[in-house]
Amino acid sequence: MKRFNEGDTVYFIASSIFVRKAKVVRNAGGFCTIRFSDGNCGTSGTRVRESKLYRTEEEAKKFVEQHQNANKWR
């Protein structure tokens, strides 16, 4: 079952700290091809696992905070 459909707006975490907005271009086999909203990738897309995408910016930011807190004491 697909978590995201073509045309959905999603949020991707880059470098474990940056939340980037993107649009799903294609979804097949558990992977989504996304195109970033800021146009940084030109007309090409980036292929990522569905599990690396979030429906809202708040969900993605919450994950980043948890990751930073977990690594704070290392």
C-alpha positions as CSV (number, residue, x, y, z in Angstrom):
1,M,0.0,0.0,0.0
2,K,1.3,3.4,-1.0
3,R,1.8,6.0,1.7
4,F,2.0,8.9,-0.8
5,N,0.5,9.5,-4.2
6,E,1.8,11.5,-7.1
7,G,1.2,15.2,-6.5
8,D,1.4,15.0,-2.7
9,T,3.4,17.6,-0.9
10,V,6.0,15.9,1.4
11,Y,8.8,16.9,3.7
12,F,12.3,15.4,3.5
13,I,15.1,15.7,6.1
14,A,18.5,16.5,4.5
15,S,21.8,16.1,6.4
16,S,19.8,15.1,9.5
17,I,18.9,18.8,10.2
18,F,17.4,20.6,7.2
19,V,13.7,20.1,6.5
20,R,13.0,20.5,2.7
21,K,9.6,20.7,1.0
22,A,9.0,18.6,-2.1
23,K,6.4,17.2,-4.3
24,V,6.0,13.5,-5.2
25,V,6.5,12.9,-8.9
26,R,6.3,9.1,-8.9
27,N,5.7,6.3,-6.4
28,A,6.6,2.7,-7.1
29,G,8.1,-0.2,-5.1
30,G,8.4,1.6,-1.8
31,F,10.3,4.5,-3.3
32,C,9.2,8.0,-4.2
33,T,10.7,10.2,-6.8
34,I,10.5,13.8,-5.4
35,R,11.2,17.2,-6.8
36,F,12.2,19.9,-4.3
37,S,10.0,23.0,-4.2
38,D,13.0,25.4,-4.2
39,G,14.0,24.3,-7.7
40,N,17.5,23.4,-6.5
41,C,17.6,20.2,-8.5
42,G,16.4,21.7,-11.8
43,T,14.0,19.4,-13.6
44,S,15.4,16.2,-12.2
45,G,14.1,14.4,-9.2
46,T,15.5,12.5,-6.2
47,R,14.5,9.0,-5.4
48,V,14.1,8.1,-1.7
49,R,12.3,5.5,0.4
50,E,8.8,6.3,1.5
51,S,9.9,5.9,5.1
52,K,12.2,9.0,4.7
53,L,9.3,11.3,3.9
54,Y,6.8,13.1,6.2
55,R,3.3,14.4,5.5
56,T,3.8,17.7,7.5
57,E,6.7,20.0,8.3
58,E,5.9,19.6,12.0
59,E,6.4,15.8,11.9
60,A,9.7,16.2,10.2
61,K,10.9,18.9,12.7
62,K,9.9,16.7,15.6
63,F,12.0,13.9,14.2
64,V,15.0,16.3,13.8
65,E,14.6,17.4,17.4
66,Q,14.5,13.8,18.7
67,H,17.6,13.0,16.6
68,Q,19.5,16.0,17.9
69,N,18.5,15.2,21.5
70,A,19.6,11.6,21.2
71,N,23.0,12.6,19.8
72,K,23.5,15.4,22.3
73,W,25.1,13.2,25.0
74,R,27.5,11.3,22.7
